[in-house]
Amino acid sequence: MAEAMRGLKRTHRCTEVSNKNIGETVTVMGWVQKKRNLGSLVFADLRDRSGLLQIVFDTNDIGEEGFEKAGTLRSEFVIAVVGKVEARSGAVNDNLATGDIEIRATELRILSEAEVPPFHIEENSQTKEDLRLKYRYLDLRRPDLQRNLMVRSKVATLARAFMANEGFLEIETPMLTKSTPEGARDYLVPSRVHPGTFYALPQSPQLFKQLLMCSGYDRYFQIARCFRDEDLRADRQPEFTQMDMELSFVDVDDVIDVNERLLAHLFKEVLDVDVKLPIQRMTWQEAMDRFGSDKPDLRFGMELKDISEVVKNCGFSVFTSALENGGSVRGINANGQGHMPRKKIDALVDFAKGYGAKGLAYIAINEDGTYKSSFAKFMTDEEMNAIVDKMEGKPGDLLLFAADKNKIVYEVLGALRLEIANNLGILDKNEYRFVWITEFPLLEWSDEQNRYVAMHHPFTMPMDEDLDKLDTDPGAVRAKAYDIVLNGTEIGGGSVRIYQNEVQEKMFEVLGFTKEAAYDRFGFLLNAFKYGVPPHAGLAYGLDRLVMLMVKADSIREVIAFPKVKDASCLMTNAPDVVDDKQLEELYLNVVPVENEEAGKEE
């Protein structure tokens, strides 16, 4: 039977006890990690969020009844132990913070018994993730997950203190807002008081933080919950956390300066890593040309090379037709991989097709300098040599080429260089390579909507020197936008905002909004701008992504206490789930059955 604490008070967490406490009597509480019964002695490893501590139960110290009780302990029992700290009687365990001490128990209370858990509570668990997520409350007992969440807590605490010291005010913005469907899908919340109408959960605090600048708060900061109803990936969740900020009377350099100092502070305090300032900057165009990505991983080379000029008159129609259609021919050099078997090259071809490529051309340079190539028969020796020279190819290298529209070529080769780096195991998680990506295109063309859409959002300021192109060449307009990228992952992004009415109206016009439509969606912001608005800019970090990289996890699910799975469901609570008809009636909602064509029945 479980016992009450009855006046017992914990004096230390497990690893707060050290050899400095030898001779003292302490009270510790936690979960039994494992027990070893040696007949005359019972050993138990006690676990709490700080780590492990060895407990020794001996009849001479705890008495017959206490020793008998110690023999009944099993993994995950919750216990309280009173005892004396002693130097470890057996071999010292250098892998534990408490490896040189143990507690000689004088009192044991079993506070809670436990069933046998469905998987072992251990670091780096190999248990299938679905099972771990179903029993997330058990999974969260694992020391590695607990460390991750403690790092997350420390990052948030340090960020708050840093921003407050920089003059930022922490201000909460609403969770129930107006739907402004420009971007990802909103999560909608029906109103009981206003039948037939809906709130939206915020995709970001964007409009409200701009309103706070209009209201004179000057510097705003918030650790904000945000929601997007979109397809998920390893680094996406339907609900996520942003470290959000907005500043008045600033331009790009001011925002970058405070954020570089914030990042340097966080990495030094949490990881003891020195971030070299200033952080490198790279324009969007340079990033695409060199790395095929606007979130380049700079931990390795394998940069893209444009060979369009070299092959524009060659006899290989795949190359020439791509150029005739306004595209390009580019390649990457996988140094030292010329020996790669054809089977692995074919696997890379299939990988590239997944990103829109029709195929991949390649040249493997043999150690004797001869070539093995998929397209050599269409080329002269001079053309082949010119390509290899342009690619800086050496004996033993593998050259891979994509030919298509620029967008596809960038996507294919950008993904391919990462795939090869992953396959070769050359990505060092202990290396942190930051880069600012600047001067993004303001707009991108949507074939689906047959109009320009904002690459970031419709309130992003164009570069001053590109303002006149809004009328003549909207696709060439660059934005005063900036992303902060770490090891190939975008961890934050922001922009200088439009604050002049005429520029904002022109932006809506280019996006295909009538003045009425713009006011219908964003009228409260546009009206606020009529009463004096300062120049302002901001940035938001994905806290989940940032912490994921800091703790070297592979997924943000490893740094979120209760994450969803890929279909946005929670395996532990079974959310989303059906609700009572009475709740639907109160909201004037009706669930309409949809026929399942495959099963031939209604769902």
Secondary structure, DSSP 4 states (H G I P E B T S, - for coil): -----TT------GGG--GGGTT-EEEEEEEEEEEEE-SSEEEEEEEETTEEEEEEEEHHHHHHHHHHHHHT--TT-EEEEEEEEEE-SS---TTSTTTTEEEEEEEEEEEE--PPPSS---TT--S-HHHHHHTHHHHTTSHHHHHHHHHHHHHHHHHHHHHHHTT-EE----SSB----SSSBPPEEE-SSSTT-EEE--S-SHHHHHHHHHTT--EEEEEEEEE-BS---TT--SEEEEEEEEEES--HHHHHHHHHHHHHHHHHHHH--PPPSSPPEEEHHHHHHHHSSSS--TTS----EE-HHHHTTSS-HHHHHHHHTT-EEEEEEETT-TT--HHHHHHHHHHHHTTT-S--EEEEE-TTS-EEESSGGGS-HHHHHHHHHHTT--TT-EEEEEEE-HHHHHHHHHHHHHHHHHHHT---TT---EEEEE--BSEEEETTTTEEEESS-TTBPBPGGGTTHHHH-GGG-BBSEEEEEETTEEEEEEEEBP--HHHHHHHHHHTT--HHHHHHHHHHHHHHGGG----EEEEEEEHHHHHHHHTT-SSGGGGSSS---TTS-BTTTTBS----HHHHHHTT--PPP-EETTTTEE-
